[in-house]
Amino acid sequence: MSDTIVVRGIRAQGRHGLAAIGEREHPQPFVVDVELRRDLRPAAAADDLAATVDYVEIAKAVRSVVEDESFELVEALADGVARRVLELGADSVRVKVAKPRSAALVGVDEIAVVVERP
């Protein structure tokens, strides 16, 4: 059995995108949603934060990847976020990374990449 912790709308500035068109010269906004799967029954039974994955730590981990690393592709950024969240103790994770500035430039509501990792 697997339960889900959801953290949506994690905002951070990062230098990701194609260097050839200048996307990495200045930080730009990214919005990340995380769905982390894990059996939460032990945490519920113990009513103990140490028995789960703290959503504050999830947000910190996501911001760390977005702000401190640099990728050309949003796909690679999403994979980096997923790997970091798995290290926090998730059984699996679904990560969505949206790139608002690119969506505005293209004239669409959203451009995003979604990855799922076991």
Secondary structure, DSSP 8 states (H G I E B T S, - for coil): --EEEEEEEEEEEE--S-GGGTTTSS-EEEEEEEEEEE--HHHHHHT-GGGS--HHHHHHHHHHHHHH---SSHHHHHHHHHHHHHHTT-SEEEEEEE-HHHHHHHTSS--EEEEEE-
